[in-house]
Amino acid sequence: MSLPDIIKNRDLRSIARKIVEQRPVSSADALTMLTCNDILDLGAMAHHIRTRLHGRTTFYGINRNLNYTNICVLRCPLCAFSKDPGEEGAYLLSLEEIEQAVSAAVTDGLDEIHIVGGLHPDLDLDYAEKMIKTVRQTGPDLYIVAFTAVEYDYFAHKSDLSVEQVLKRLIDAGVNAIPGGGAEIFSPDVRRRIAPKKISGDRWLEVMGIAHRLGLKTNATMLYNHLESSGNIADHLLRIRRLQDQTGGFKTFVPLRFHGENTQIKEKTDSSGYNDIRIYAASRIVLHNVPHIKGLWMYLGDKVGQVMQNFGVDDIGGTYHQEKVVHAAGATTPDYGSEAFLRRLIENAGFIPERVTAGY
């Protein structure tokens, strides 16, 4: 039987025909999927695309997070990680401390370093450049995923340079790819409430477009389960798809469930995975032109992370040694997962694990 034949929901069946014909779904289709209750039909559609792209392979990484500072001028209401200068718990890693952390990562056999931090009032491009050079010299073979679009924009303003100039200098220093953080949700109204000082969604997309034109592959994220509506989610997905049509630079889309503890924003009622499944599956279907959908086990929990592999997810994330950001907001998952643990999550769900860097 063909995919449309097994879909019971009439509204979803027309979307299934587009999937089989590899045609993009519409904004109305996106909203239909994000509000429907037939998640098994939705899952069958998302799994069809996932299987066409990756078979039964699920990817994972052996990496560590390097959050070089939690001092940030933005102090977004959504964030539990950031601090003011001088506040208890505020920190800034020295280059020597960064070198020690990277040296330990090399000794432990890690493949990748994931670097993000706050917008420190005293840091500029020179510090960032020295940091990347230190990481590259200490771990010549490490895959460096560094700085969000928000940080690149900040370095540009602090150094009175264009984003393109900043990107070129950091590429020369050793950056291999860009993480997807800072996208949050593109809706201006919601963004003003959850991250009023952060760059706009338009600017985030603009920075990513510049990075793509320079040859950098990037992730894209979306934060959900706070103040957003289904329409906001649909708009976010379609805007990412539109830029991907132009540049082809997004390699992975990562929905991130908001954790509200210790923040000024209250998270929505826990959906026990139901809404997570709907959002991930719809993301896989809308973003037909983005190769990978990542479901971070550290955000979702290991059980939901396993289930998601049947709903469009082909990457469950990495080991994430010493992750700080989501745990500051109350995540109850461990802040580290071993390679054996990740492989079990994949194999016990009936999939085939493959170890990769963020460049796949």
VOSEKE-992483 format. One record per residue: residue in three letters; x, y, z of N, C-alpha, C in turn. Coordinates in steps of 0.001 Angstrom, whole numbers, plus 500000, padded with zeros to 6 digits. Example, Ala and Ser with C-alpha at 12.3 -4.5 7.8 and 13.67 -1.06 7.14 Angstrom:
2
ALA513190494310507800512300495500507800513200496700507800 SER512850497750507080513670498940507140512900500030507870 
END
This chain:
360
MET500837498799500000500000500000500000500872501252500000 SER500415502275499291501158503521499266500885504306500545 LEU501722505312500810501560506113502031500160506726502136 PRO499611507372501094498268507949501250497205506910501595 ASP497387505683501133496379504639501380496291504246502852 ILE497388504409503596497362503981505002496997505120505950 ILE496857506335505419496511507490506254495001507592506369 LYS494497507506507594493054507498507816492465508900507837 ASN493235509858508345492745511234508450492696511880507060 ARG491508512354506679491328512873505325492215514096505053 ASP492320514979506027493138516184505830494620515818505688 LEU495060514835506441496461514417506355496738513633505080 ARG495705512988504533495921512174503333496365513042502156 SER495839514247502047496263515132500957497717515572501150 ILE498127515711502402499533516039502688500420514852502343 ALA499938513649502615500705512442502304500971512331500798 ARG500028512761499989500240512721498530501387513654498143 LYS501439514817498773502548515742498496503886515130498916 ILE503878514408500032505115513771500516505609512747499503 VAL504721511916499026505095510886498051505624511519496770 GLU505017512628496378505437513326495157506603514279495406 GLN507069514347496679508187515200497102507926516665496759 ARG506696517090497051506315518487496897506249519137498273 PRO506624520412498400506554521074499705505115521257500164 VAL504910521121501465503577521340502017503361522833502214 SER502115523238502343501763524647502461501728525082503923 SER501564526388504126501429526901505491500154526360506140 ALA499084526220505353497850525637505889498073524183506288 ASP498846523454505481499182522073505828499950522017507147 ALA500899522926507302501702522954508531500805523153509744 LEU499866524073509651498966524333510771498052523139511029 THR497632522479509969496816521264510127497575520214510930 MET498829519996510592499630518978511274499897519354512724 LEU500121520634512984500458521085514338499251521116515267 THR498056520971514708496851521002515535496040519700515464 CYS496499518744514681495730517492514542495986516574515730 ASN495075515630515913495215514649516998495627513273516510 ASP495757513100515201496091511789514645497612511647514524 ILE498269511485515673499734511497515639500316510222515023 LEU499554509145514992500076507937514349500124508126512831 ASP499086508742512274499133509084510855500268510058510575 LEU500384511065511424501443512057511276502805511384511359 GLY502941510450512293504199509723512439504538508889511221 ALA503540508260510632503787507454509433504311508323508296 MET503792509527508201504231510444507153505657510929507400 ALA505948511303508644507294511763508975508308510634508816 HIS507908509436509220508821508288509137509110507924507676 HIS508155508155506808508362507907505379509518508767504868 ILE509534510043505247510605510942504806511918510552505462 ARG511882510291506758513086509893507491513723508650506879 THR512897507682506531513404506431505958513952506651504558 ARG513286507496503789513779507796502450515165508443502497 LEU515391509287503487516662510006503589517765509190504253 HIS517411508419505296518440507822506147518224506340506469 GLY517202505734505903516937504342506232516670504186507712 ARG517311503213508351517136502993509788518361503444510569 THR519175504285509956520349504824510650519949505993511536 THR520457506014512752520321507162513642521722507624514039 PHE521950508914513940523271509483514174523414509972515618 TYR524648509958516088524959510497517414526392511021517387 GLY526742511841518380528083512422518416528757512229519760 ILE530083512262519731530880512206520956531505513593521112 ASN530923514387521980531300515789522058531224516310523482 ARG531667517544523643531479518226524918531085519670524659 ASN530329520218525596529959521622525551531043522454526213 LEU531327523600525642532254524551526235531513525884526343 ASN530886526111527489530168527358527746531143528308528434 TYR531795529154527644532963529902528113532623531012529102 THR531389531512529101530940532481530104529432532435530225 ASN528936532729531425527491532884531612527121534349531873 ILE528095535240531774527842536666531929527289537201530608 CYS526149537882530680525462538257529435524703539563529618 VAL524869540456528648524194541754528705522703541647528382 LEU522276540554527798520882540431527373519939540118528536 ARG520333539163529391519514538697530521518075538425530080 CYS517926537569529092516610537245528533515712536609529593 PRO514430536965529625513507536338530573513438534818530440 LEU513729534284529243513631532842529037514833532077529580 CYS515897532788529981517178532133530261517445532010531758 ALA517808530814532185518209530572533573519720530490533730 PHE520439530558532622521890530370532627522654531667532859 SER522141532780532363522915534023532336523007534684533705 LYS524089535464533874524350536211535105524838537610534757 ASP524727538514535733525341539831535615526777539771536116 PRO527646540673535653529010540715536185528985540903537706 GLY529786540113538401529851540217539850528786539438540596 GLU527775538939539898526727538156540550527278536803540984 GLU526749536283542064527185534972542537526971533920541444 GLY527999533142541181527923532112540154528356532569538787 ALA528600533866538605529062534366537306530505533923537063 TYR530816533594535812532178533142535511532571533485534080 LEU533855533505533857534448533627532528535678532738532499 LEU535707531786531577536856530898531479538042531625530866 SER539212531430531454540437531957530861540860531077529700 LEU541748531585528870542252530770527765542982529540528287 GLU543623529659529444544310528507530045543299527435530455 GLU542171527865531028541131526910531416540510526250530196 ILE540345527010529142539814526448527903540784525420527332 GLU542054525733527348543066524792526858543036523495527659 GLN542893523607528984542823522409529833541588521571529499 ALA540451522241529298539215521517528990539327520799527654 VAL539913521459526667540062520854525343541073519713525389 SER542142519894526138543141518834526275542516517582526884 ALA541646517777527886540953516636528493540027515972527493 ALA539372516772526646538485516219525613539266515373524623 VAL540443515853524243541297515088523317541724513776523961 THR542121513830525211542533512623525940541393511619526015 ASP540175512123526182539001511248526296538507510735524945 GLY539139511163523855538770510660522536537541511303521930 LEU537209512519522352536037513199521796536316513687520375 ASP535248513827519608535367514238518204535069515713517983 GLU534357516336518934533759517634518630533654518505519884 ILE533825519818519682533612520812520734532491521743520287 HIS531536521963521197530371522813520912530480524037521810 ILE530754525215521222531092526413521985530001527469521857 VAL529361527800522989528429528931523047528581529583524414 GLY528238530864524481528329531568525753527473532815525749 GLY527534533550526870526799534793526983527486535926526235 LEU526777537035526107527353538226525479528013539052526581 HIS529279538747526831530030539377527914530371540815527529 PRO530129541795528420530362543196528044531812543525527719 ASP532760542724528200534176543029527979534830542174526903 LEU534074541290526273534661540400525278534333540878523868 ASP535300540727522982535077541085521588535645540003520687 LEU535801540330519420536264539354518442537666538839518751 ASP538519539682519293539886539238519589539886538063520559 TYR539054538138521607538968537028522560538445535774521864 ALA537373535940521064536796534788520370537817534139519444 GLU538571534978518745539580534464517814540674533708518557 LYS541123534263519668542138533577520481541605532258521028 MET540334532260521435539734531031521956539717529934520908 ILE539261530263519703539188529256518646540586528769518275 LYS541552529663518200542927529252517889543480528342518973 THR543149528631520230543582527775521340542980526384521207 VAL541686526321520893541021525029520714541640524270519544 ARG541882524964518431542435524308517248543862523811517489 GLN544661524593518180546043524174518454546088523015519431 THR545170523002520397545152521938521408544546520659520856 GLY543527520798520017542875519633519410542792519782517914 PRO543899519567517202543928519814515751542857519082514962 ASP542436517917515451541473517114514700540028517292515172 LEU539812518124516177538461518323516682537605519090515685 TYR536336518733515612535361519473514809534806520577515703 ILE535001521834515314534631522970516155533320523582515671 VAL532303523464516515530997524078516265530903525255517237 ALA530953526481516705531171527595517622530335528820517317 PHE529752529370518382529082530654518449527769530692517664 THR526757531198518322525452531351517693525431532600516810 ALA524394532722516013524217533928515196524172535173516066 VAL523626535037517278523554536159518214524963536612518607 GLU525843535652518867527217535991519238527983536611518072 TYR527788536088516865528474536678515703528032538116515489 ASP526746538385515640526250539747515514526867540645516585 TYR526992540143517791527567540899518912529045541205518663 PHE529798540198518238531218540424517942531388541484516848 ALA530495541450515875530578542427514785530374543850515309 HIS529353544033516160529097545365516711530236545815517630 LYS530712544895518470531778545255519418533067545629518692 SER533335545000517559534594545217516837534448546171515659 ASP533227546705515462532949547627514354533327546992513012 LEU532907545751512842533155545004511611531831544456511097 SER531822543998509864530632543325509339530603541884509846 VAL529431541284509837529317539872510210530169539014509276 GLU530197539351508009531012538598507061532487538644507446 GLN532991539806507858534392539909508275534653539071509522 VAL533719539105510465533859538313511690533893536825511361 LEU532964536394510531532905534984510157534186534528509464 LYS534687535342508557535907534964507839537082534801508789 ARG537218535700509771538322535591510722538206534345511584 LEU536992534019511995536823532850512854536889531542512063 ILE536498531571510807536727530407509941538223530170509789 ASP538981531230509562540433531107509442541054530599510739 ALA540437530951511880540959530498513177540661529031513431 GLY539599528491512768539337527062512948537896526630513086 VAL536936527550513010535522527160513127535109526312511930 ASN534425525193512217533952524295511163532465524442510848 ALA531681524813511850530225524890511662529642525778512755 ILE528368526133512603527696527033513543526496526320514163 PRO526347526404515480525155525845516112523928526685515799 GLY522774526191516158521538526854515759520888527711516818 GLY521571527912517961520970528636519066520634530075518749 GLY519740530645519560519349532033519410518159532253518506 ALA517727531217517788516551531377516917515285531540517751 GLU515205530819518875514043530843519762512762530646518954 ILE511968531684518808510799531650517930510810532990517188 PHE510538532996515904510738534201515102509657535264515297 SER508502534888515789507407535835515977507881537060516758 PRO507788538281516175508237539483516904507498539693518222 ASP506196539418518242505416539646519458505868538739520592 VAL506064537463520291506512536532521320507960536816521701 ARG508768537120520705510192537376520957510387538568521897 ARG509544539594521758509635540763522639509380540398524093 ARG508645539325524325508313538926525696509320537945526285 ILE509912537096525447510823536075525982512295536453525858 ALA512619537340524910514022537719524681514072539117524065 PRO513634540142524810513423541467524227514682542150523693 LYS515850541823524212517093542478523775517852541673522724 LYS517389540482522444518092539615521491517818540092520069 ILE518737539777519148518525540140517748517200539571517256 SER516631540220516261515339539786515725515475538470514970 GLY514340537859514712514349536663513878514869536957512482 ASP514527538124511949515023538518510625516549538593510627 ARG517107539195511670518563539325511746519224537965511931 TRP518605537085512715519156535731512887519252535032511534 LEU518206535115510754518200534492509430519225535154508507 GLU519367536462508633520343537173507807521769536707508119 VAL522099536590509410523441536126509792523687534720509274 MET522684533848509399522839532479508913523017532455507393 GLY522292533306506691522458533372505245523863533779504844 ILE524443534718505581525827535131505314526775533965505550 ALA526579533253506658527425532088506959527323531038505860 HIS526116530790505382525927529799504320526662530207503049 ARG526601531476502725527270531936501510528798531822501615 LEU529299531830502844530741531646503058531132530170503140 GLY530161529297502992530456527866502968530287527143504283 LEU529813527840505324529599527186506610528240526499506636 LYS528227525279507113526967524595507378526533524931508801 THR525235525043509008524731525436510319523543524576510724 ASN523256524633512011522002524114512538520974525231512577 ALA519732524865512769518668525816513091517870525229514242 THR517459526081515171516681525602516306515322526289516349 MET514465525770517209513196526417517518512851526082518957 LEU512587527100519765512197526894521153510673526890521241 TYR510117525854521864508657525749521970508268525340523384 ASN507001525436523681506420525097524982506506526273525955 HIS506429527502525411506417528691526276505186529538525931 LEU505363530637525202504240531537524896503798531466523442 GLU504378530560522690504119530508521256502786529830520941 SER502272530122519757501076529459519242501480528487518135 SER500547527665517705500807526771516577501130527564515320 GLY500482528722515162500771529574514023502194530110514049 ASN502683530448515252504065530896515386505041529801514976 ILE504739528554515348505612527433514999505615527218513496 ALA504432527249512891504346527081511437505146528158510714 ASP505012529405511161505761530514510554507263530292510690 HIS507708529846511852509129529602512098509672528552511132 LEU508952527458511006509392526376510118509460526841508666 LEU508460527567508234508405527989506829509488529009506499 ARG509851529836507459510915530808507209512280530121507119 ILE512471529092507902513705528312507773513736527599506426 ARG512607527031506026512549526347504736512837527307503590 ARG512331528526503701512537529519502648514023529860502492 LEU514724530075503609516160530363503521516924529145503011 GLN516498527960503430517158526742502954517008526590501442 ASP515867526964500904515684526935499447516698527839498749 GLN517049528936499406517970529906498812519427529508498961 THR519790528920500116521214528708500427521634527246500551 GLY520720526381500979521079524981501223522051524788502369 GLY522166525779503261523200525730504292522820525101505615 PHE521523524865505838521120524210507086521284522707506942 LYS522045522107507823522191520651507777521261519953508758 THR520853520660509822520063520026510875519082521016511482 PHE517862520548511737516885521334512482516677520687513837 VAL516659521533514883516607521027516255515490521718517034 PRO514319521100517155513318521662518063513783521487519507 LEU513598522514520319514036522471521713512846522752522625 ARG512498521794523446511402522021524388511880522930525518 PHE511136523993525751511492524965526775511373524364528166 HIS512386524637528989512354524291530407512308525608531183 GLY511269525811531965511018527127532540511499527352533957 GLU511987526311534622512426526493536006513563527515536072 ASN513512528400537052514536529439537275514554530494536172 THR513479530579535372513355531633534369512160532523534736 GLN511969533590533966510831534491534184509636534132533304 ILE509764533066532547508699532612531651508178531273532153 LYS506886531139532208506300529883532664506095528956531481 GLU506613527732531581506415526771530509504982526267530512 LYS504551525774529361503209525224529253503110523912530022 THR501899523439530203501681522165530883502428521054530162 ASP503073520204530906503797519087530312502846518233529485 SER503253517994528243502367517267527325502589515762527355 SER503447515282528231503768513850528310504222513286526964 GLY504830514127526159505379513672524887504464513840523700 TYR503162514017523924502207514073522809502515515253521896 ASN502639516432522473502891517610521654504299517587521073 ASP505250517030521828506597516876521291506565516082519990 ILE505865514967520020505769514108518841505161514873517663 ARG504105515604517934503434516346516868504373517387516254 ILE505124518091517085506022519146516595507188518550515821 TYR507778517486516319508911516885515615508479516289514281 ALA507356515592514282506883514987513029506530516066511999 ALA505836517112512439505490518194511519506745518887510998 SER507752519031511852509008519658511425509671518838510328 ARG509675517516510493510280516659509483509552516813508139 ILE508250516957508184507469517032506952507591518407506296 VAL507500519463507079507606520811506513509006521059505958 LEU510012520648506704511401520921506313511952519777505460 HIS511291519519504371511691518445503469513070518686502879 ASN513522519959502882514805520306502272515959520394503271 VAL515708520108504539516766520064505564517087518596505826 PRO518343518184505682518663516750505729518336516049507043 HIS518579516715508180518494516015509463517553516725510431 ILE516849515921511219516061516407512359516662515801513611 LYS517066516670514526517737516208515745516788516314516927 GLY516669515226517675515894515210518909516835514990520072 LEU517235516034520737518242515933521790517698515146522980 TRP518302513999523242517838513157524349517905513920525678 MET518829514860525778519005515605527023517829516544527292 TYR517163516996526246515976517837526396514714517001526541 LEU514644515929525763513416515147525691513321514064526754 GLY514468513614527241514511512413528064514771511205527180 ASP515368510173527748515792509047526912514629508284526300 LYS513532508119527021512407507331526492511727508037525322 VAL511445509332525483510834510066524377511823510169523219 GLY513112510312523535514126510334522491514122509069521655 GLN513878507933522303513780506683521556512549506672520653 VAL511429507097521185510185507107520414510300508006519184 MET510972509143519349511049510133518270511710509590517009 GLN512491508540517133513130507969515950512105507365514993 ASN510912507130515481509817506676514623508933507828514157 PHE509290509049514529508483510218514179509325511293513501 GLY510307510870512725511055511812511906512462512112512343 VAL512822511792513587514151512116514115515178511094513631 ASP516324511590513137517404510692512714518703510966513458 ASP518678511862514449519868512207515232519403512472516660 ILE520009511803517646519577511999519036520524512880519833 GLY521526513467519157522442514352519859523699513636520295 GLY524415514230521244525726513718521620525861513438523096 THR527101513241523496527406512963524900527292514218525756 TYR527609515385525174527429516682525831528020516730527235 HIS529296516407527356529960516528528643529746517928529214 GLN529255518003530441529129519256531193528209520273530530 GLU527060519823530045526058520757529524525523521601530686 LYS525369522916530476524974523801531559523647524519531325 VAL523326524856530072522245525794529807520882525216530166 VAL520532524057529604519201523500529867519097522982531299 HIS520213522574531895520162522109533276519988523258534267 ALA520461524443533908520197525617534736518712525928534777 ALA517992525511533723516552525764533625515720524601534150 GLY516368523621534766515612522584535443515518521241534755 ALA516268521017533682516243519697533043516710518640534035 THR516020517521534079516335516472535054517140515329534458 THR517445515418533173518287514396532552519729514562533022 PRO520560513515532894521978513665533238522637514705532336 ASP523741515315532830524442516303532003525543515661531167 TYR525472514342531033526457513627530225525901512249529899 GLY526146511782528669525762510423528304526936509732527639 SER527223508521528029528342507786527436527984507311526031 GLU528985506933525258528729506401523926527893505124524013 ALA528201504268524975527432503021525133525958503328525413 PHE525706504349526231524341504760526549523606505209525287 LEU524261506027524461523627506529523251523342505396522264 ARG524286504509522126524083503387521203522928502504521663 ARG522787502323522970521657501535523479520329502216523196 LEU520288503551523362519047504280523071518599504048521637 ILE519570503987520743519259503802519328518917502348519027 GLU519766501443519448519568500019519124518305499460519762 ASN518014499856521002516825499329521678515528499854521067 ALA515636500907520273514467501407519538514377500785518147 GLY515321499912517804515274499202516532515991499892515394 PHE516922500814515737517640501549514701519137501236514757 ILE519861501734513770521278501413513621522104502649513952 PRO522923502614515001523681503816515384524868504078514466 GLU525112505365514204526297505763513447526914507010514082 ARG528162506895514470528875507998515125529361509005514095 VAL529046510281514316529415511333513353529785512608514130 THR530359513572513398530452514931513908529254515712513395 ALA529194516992513744528099517832513274528128518053511777 GLY529217517680511135529289517773509666528783516535508965 TYR528445515488509728527972514209509208528971513630508193 
END
